[in-house]
Amino acid sequence: RMPKPKALSGRIALITGSAGGIGKAIAKKFAEEGACVILNDINAERLEGANDEFQKKFGKDTSAITLLDVTNEASVEKALEQSALAFGGVDIIISNAGISISKSLTDHTIEDWDRLYDILVKGQFLVSRAGVKIMKKQGIGGDIINIVSKNSVFAGPNNAGYGSAKAAQAHLTRLLAAELGPDRIRVNTVNPDAVIADSNIWAGGWAEGRAKAYGIKVEELPAYYAKRTLLNEAILPEDIANACFIFVSGLLNKSTGNTLNVDGGVATAFLR
């Protein structure tokens, strides 16, 4: 007898920022479940390394790569075109690419603000728009998942730019869910908290900024984040990957405009 097809067999997924961290964990989970994945990143060397890893693990027919700058309209359109050429279309879009900047209001620069909104908000908009064009032509629906943050609902110090950009991402998710329902395109959010393992998001002084805001040392951050959760758990990239899989697995085909918190339980970030 033939084995039962995997949950994502025949589906094609593009996950932005998938050369490392959360993005790579999502791509790996989807590939394990039978999907073809489009690996992409702005860093060519990192991207080649991730693709080598995937081809050794899953074979050459599971992944393709493309350089992608989510802030550049032409780069985004080209990446989606290459997805269609490589595997025949796109069924799943995960907007994951991001950065973090933690500064007080008076220390925030215009450059900081613009960079956050360009990558997080404009990037999500451009990737969603390009993906939806293909999904509508295919006429079979699809899934968009936006990796946002518990900071989209939680207000804390030294976080005006990042937190407000994340809130914009969260509401853009709801707006697209309202618009794309008739096309059977589901749009949902996963809200992580502080995924430290294998993440570039902590580069550029973010860890130092958060430690300063909490009055602790940088090396104390992982334990601090775990202890403030109701479950006393650190959040790993694989936890976010599992949440994304739940949305696209077929089990939640009647869910759109929803948010799944994966933060170990942060009461101040409960949705109200």
C-alpha distance (Angstrom), angle and dihedral (degrees) to the residues before:
residue distance angle dihedral
R1 . . .
M2 3.78 . .
P3 3.80 114.9 .
K4 3.78 116.2 -108.6
P5 3.83 111.7 -93.2
K6 3.78 114.7 -103.6
A7 3.79 118.8 -106.9
L8 3.81 94.9 -101.2
S9 3.80 99.5 33.8
G10 3.80 109.9 143.4
R11 3.80 94.5 14.2
I12 3.80 124.8 119.8
A13 3.80 121.2 -146.2
L14 3.79 132.9 -170.3
I15 3.80 113.9 -164.1
T16 3.80 115.1 -174.9
G17 3.78 116.9 -133.7
S18 3.80 91.3 17.6
A19 3.81 99.8 151.4
G20 3.79 91.9 89.2
G21 3.78 148.8 -6.1
I22 3.79 119.5 16.5
G23 3.80 93.6 -8.3
K24 3.79 94.4 55.2
A25 3.81 91.2 46.0
I26 3.82 90.1 53.5
A27 3.80 92.1 47.9
K28 3.80 90.7 48.7
K29 3.82 92.4 50.1
F30 3.79 92.0 48.7
A31 3.82 92.1 47.8
E32 3.80 90.0 50.1
E33 3.80 87.6 53.8
G34 3.80 93.0 52.6
A35 3.81 104.7 -92.7
C36 3.78 126.9 135.5
V37 3.81 108.1 -127.0
I38 3.79 134.0 -154.2
L39 3.80 106.5 -144.8
N40 3.79 114.1 -156.4
D41 3.77 141.9 165.9
I42 3.77 140.7 154.7
N43 3.83 89.0 -117.9
A44 3.82 109.6 76.9
E45 3.80 96.2 -165.7
R46 3.79 93.0 50.7
L47 3.79 90.3 46.3
E48 3.81 93.8 52.5
G49 3.79 90.1 50.3
A50 3.79 92.0 51.9
N51 3.80 92.0 47.7
D52 3.81 92.0 50.8
E53 3.80 88.5 52.7
F54 3.81 92.6 49.3
Q55 3.79 94.9 46.7
K56 3.79 91.6 51.1
K57 3.80 91.4 49.1
F58 3.81 102.4 37.0
G59 3.81 106.3 17.1
K60 3.79 131.4 -108.1
D61 3.81 96.0 -73.9
T62 3.80 96.6 61.9
S63 3.81 102.3 64.8
A64 3.79 140.8 36.1
I65 3.79 128.0 -178.3
T66 3.77 137.8 -139.0
L67 3.78 133.6 171.4
L68 3.78 109.4 -116.1
D69 3.78 134.3 -171.5
V70 3.80 104.1 -175.2
T71 3.81 91.6 -159.7
N72 3.81 92.3 60.2
E73 3.80 116.8 79.4
A74 3.81 94.7 -155.8
S75 3.81 91.9 48.7
V76 3.80 91.3 51.4
E77 3.81 94.0 47.6
K78 3.82 90.7 48.3
A79 3.82 92.4 49.7
L80 3.80 91.9 53.3
E81 3.80 91.3 45.9
Q82 3.80 89.6 52.6
S83 3.80 89.3 50.3
A84 3.78 89.6 55.9
L85 3.80 92.0 46.5
A86 3.81 94.2 47.1
F87 3.79 99.2 47.1
G88 3.80 108.3 4.9
G89 3.79 102.2 -98.3
V90 3.79 142.5 -26.0
D91 3.80 129.6 -87.9
I92 3.80 103.5 169.3
I93 3.80 129.6 41.8
I94 3.80 120.5 -171.7
S95 3.81 115.4 -172.0
N96 3.78 101.4 -155.7
A97 3.82 106.9 136.8
G98 3.77 110.8 115.5
I99 3.77 151.7 139.3
S100 3.78 134.6 -148.5
I101 3.78 129.8 -140.2
S102 3.80 119.7 -178.5
K103 3.80 115.4 -167.7
S104 3.76 138.5 133.8
L105 3.79 116.8 -98.5
T106 3.80 93.0 -103.5
D107 3.81 92.8 47.8
H108 3.81 93.6 49.5
T109 3.80 113.0 105.5
I110 3.78 128.4 -153.0
E111 3.81 86.8 -114.5
D112 3.82 90.3 56.2
W113 3.79 91.5 49.0
D114 3.79 95.1 47.2
R115 3.81 92.8 46.5
L116 3.81 92.2 52.4
Y117 3.79 94.0 47.9
D118 3.81 93.6 42.2
I119 3.80 95.0 53.2
L120 3.79 100.4 33.6
V121 3.80 105.4 33.1
K122 3.79 106.7 20.4
G123 3.79 89.7 38.7
Q124 3.79 91.9 54.3
F125 3.81 90.3 47.1
L126 3.82 94.5 49.6
V127 3.80 95.0 45.8
S128 3.81 92.5 46.1
R129 3.80 92.7 48.4
A130 3.81 94.0 49.4
G131 3.79 92.4 45.4
V132 3.79 94.0 47.9
K133 3.81 91.2 53.4
I134 3.80 88.9 60.8
M135 3.80 94.8 40.7
K136 3.80 91.5 53.0
K137 3.80 91.5 50.9
Q138 3.80 89.9 50.4
G139 3.80 90.5 51.5
I140 3.81 95.7 -154.2
G141 3.81 101.1 102.0
G142 3.78 123.3 -120.3
D143 3.77 146.9 -163.7
I144 3.79 132.9 -90.9
I145 3.79 118.3 -173.5
N146 3.78 121.7 -175.9
I147 3.78 119.1 -156.1
V148 3.78 101.4 -143.2
S149 3.84 125.2 154.6
K150 3.75 143.7 -110.4
N151 3.82 82.7 -109.6
S152 3.80 87.7 74.8
V153 3.81 87.3 77.0
F154 3.81 103.0 18.9
A155 3.81 119.5 81.0
G156 3.79 116.1 -150.0
P157 3.80 138.5 154.2
N158 3.81 125.4 -79.4
N159 3.79 92.3 17.7
A160 3.81 108.7 97.4
G161 3.79 97.4 123.3
Y162 3.80 100.0 38.1
G163 3.81 96.1 39.3
S164 3.79 94.8 48.3
A165 3.82 92.0 46.3
K166 3.80 89.3 51.8
A167 3.81 89.9 50.4
A168 3.80 88.5 52.7
Q169 3.81 89.9 51.4
A170 3.78 90.9 51.0
H171 3.79 94.0 51.5
L172 3.80 92.4 44.3
T173 3.80 86.0 57.9
R174 3.80 90.9 56.0
L175 3.80 92.7 45.3
L176 3.80 92.0 52.7
A177 3.80 91.6 45.9
A178 3.81 88.7 55.5
E179 3.80 92.1 48.7
L180 3.80 101.1 41.3
G181 3.79 101.8 43.4
P182 3.82 93.7 97.5
D183 3.82 87.8 57.0
R184 3.82 91.0 53.8
I185 3.80 89.5 -116.9
R186 3.79 109.5 143.2
V187 3.82 118.3 -151.7
N188 3.80 119.4 -166.9
T189 3.80 141.1 160.7
V190 3.79 133.7 -129.3
N191 3.80 113.9 -160.8
P192 3.81 113.0 -158.4
D193 3.76 127.3 -177.2
A194 3.81 123.8 -140.9
V195 3.78 105.5 -30.8
I196 3.78 101.5 -171.6
A197 3.82 103.6 168.2
D198 3.84 115.1 99.7
S199 3.79 92.0 -15.2
N200 3.81 128.4 142.8
I201 3.78 89.3 -164.0
W202 3.79 89.3 88.3
A203 3.78 92.6 60.6
G204 3.77 122.6 99.0
G205 3.78 97.9 46.2
W206 3.81 98.6 -59.0
A207 3.79 93.9 125.9
E208 3.79 91.2 48.3
G209 3.80 90.7 48.6
R210 3.80 94.2 50.5
A211 3.80 92.6 45.2
K212 3.79 89.4 52.1
A213 3.81 91.4 49.0
Y214 3.82 90.8 52.5
G215 3.80 95.6 40.8
I216 3.82 94.6 -120.5
K217 3.82 138.7 110.2
V218 3.81 120.9 -90.3
E219 3.80 92.4 -115.9
E220 3.81 88.9 56.2
L221 3.82 93.7 59.4
P222 3.84 99.4 92.1
A223 3.81 92.8 52.2
Y224 3.81 91.0 42.0
Y225 3.79 92.8 53.8
A226 3.81 92.5 47.0
K227 3.80 94.2 48.2
R228 3.78 94.4 52.0
T229 3.83 91.6 59.6
L230 3.78 123.5 89.9
L231 3.81 90.3 -125.9
N232 3.82 94.4 43.3
E233 3.80 90.0 -129.3
A234 3.79 134.7 142.5
I235 3.81 113.3 -131.5
L236 3.81 117.0 -124.2
P237 3.82 131.3 -164.2
E238 3.80 89.1 -111.3
D239 3.81 90.2 59.7
I240 3.80 90.3 59.5
A241 3.81 91.0 45.1
N242 3.80 90.6 54.7
A243 3.80 91.1 50.9
C244 3.79 91.3 51.8
F245 3.79 90.9 48.8
I246 3.79 91.2 54.1
F247 3.81 89.9 58.5
V248 3.82 94.6 49.7
S249 3.80 100.5 33.5
G250 3.80 95.1 90.8
L251 3.79 93.1 -106.6
L252 3.82 92.8 98.7
N253 3.79 101.4 37.6
K254 3.80 89.8 135.0
S255 3.81 94.6 53.8
T256 3.80 122.5 98.1
G257 3.80 134.4 148.5
N258 3.79 90.0 26.8
T259 3.80 134.5 131.7
L260 3.79 128.4 -142.1
N261 3.80 115.1 -163.3
V262 3.81 114.7 -148.3
D263 3.78 100.4 -179.4
G264 3.79 106.9 114.1
G265 3.79 88.7 -102.3
V266 3.81 116.5 -54.1
A267 3.79 106.4 -173.7
T268 3.80 93.7 -160.1
A269 3.81 88.6 58.2
F270 3.81 96.0 51.4
L271 3.80 110.0 131.0
R272 3.77 113.4 -112.8
